[in-house]
Amino acid sequence: AQSVAQPEDQVNVAEGNPLTVKCTYSVSGNPYLFWYVQYPNRGLQFLLKYITGDNLVKGSYGFEAEFNKSQTSFHLKKPSALVSDSALYFCAVRDTIGAGNNRKLIWGLGTSLAVNP
Amino acid sequence: DGGITQSPKYLFRKEGQNVTLSCEQNLNHDAMYWYRQDPGQGLRLIYYSQIVNDFQKGDIAEGYSVSREKKESFPLTVTSAQKNPTAFYLCASTYTQGLGYTFGSGTRLTVV
């Protein structure tokens, strides 16, 4: 079955320290991977995506993610965390089964990031 | 500016009533989606539509209904058959072969 796992419900990091939010996936074929961020009582905002090419993808707000095919992972990273980065982060992978028009995103359950001042 | 507008932001419903949540987009996107979000459960797909006048059930469609009469609009009705409707509802859209979704700001529905 196709799936996305975010193994940590919550990640705590001190401001200024590097942060990592983990994501692993299981799909057949080549994965299209995404990270979104959600602030309280708001919709999700797109951060970055991996389709093909360089395994290190740079996105919004200084975030980046590294695609690792052998480990089927797509961890989100930032070199220096800010208190304003505190939010809920979702990893998603595009469904690879079925006709192209019906390919939806499969979502992880989310990881709550808390950056402490 | 292009985007997705969900209204209202907060909605209160009495038990036994149907309510309709609005979702409008001016992005010229083909596909639209409705998700329900509950704490710790991530995003669960209710319904989606790839083209006008066509839509498919998602993973938790029972107690919900939708229509897609216009490309720009995809309203969601929460019926009295939905036993636990209190949740945060998110609408999203993308091009048919799109590689990412644009989300609305959500509607928080509370049953009183």
HADDOCK unambig.tbl for C-alpha pairs under 7 A between the chains (distance, minus, plus):
assign (segid A and resid 42 and name CA) (segid B and resid 105 and name CA) 4.84 0.50 0.50
assign (segid A and resid 42 and name CA) (segid B and resid 106 and name CA) 6.15 0.50 0.50
assign (segid A and resid 43 and name CA) (segid B and resid 90 and name CA) 6.67 0.50 0.50
assign (segid A and resid 43 and name CA) (segid B and resid 103 and name CA) 5.62 0.50 0.50
assign (segid A and resid 43 and name CA) (segid B and resid 104 and name CA) 5.47 0.50 0.50
assign (segid A and resid 43 and name CA) (segid B and resid 105 and name CA) 4.11 0.50 0.50
assign (segid A and resid 43 and name CA) (segid B and resid 106 and name CA) 5.59 0.50 0.50
assign (segid A and resid 44 and name CA) (segid B and resid 103 and name CA) 5.78 0.50 0.50
assign (segid A and resid 100 and name CA) (segid B and resid 97 and name CA) 6.86 0.50 0.50
assign (segid A and resid 101 and name CA) (segid B and resid 96 and name CA) 5.77 0.50 0.50
assign (segid A and resid 101 and name CA) (segid B and resid 97 and name CA) 6.37 0.50 0.50
assign (segid A and resid 107 and name CA) (segid B and resid 43 and name CA) 6.70 0.50 0.50
assign (segid A and resid 108 and name CA) (segid B and resid 42 and name CA) 6.64 0.50 0.50
assign (segid A and resid 109 and name CA) (segid B and resid 40 and name CA) 6.67 0.50 0.50
assign (segid A and resid 109 and name CA) (segid B and resid 41 and name CA) 5.81 0.50 0.50
assign (segid A and resid 109 and name CA) (segid B and resid 42 and name CA) 4.09 0.50 0.50
assign (segid A and resid 110 and name CA) (segid B and resid 42 and name CA) 5.97 0.50 0.50
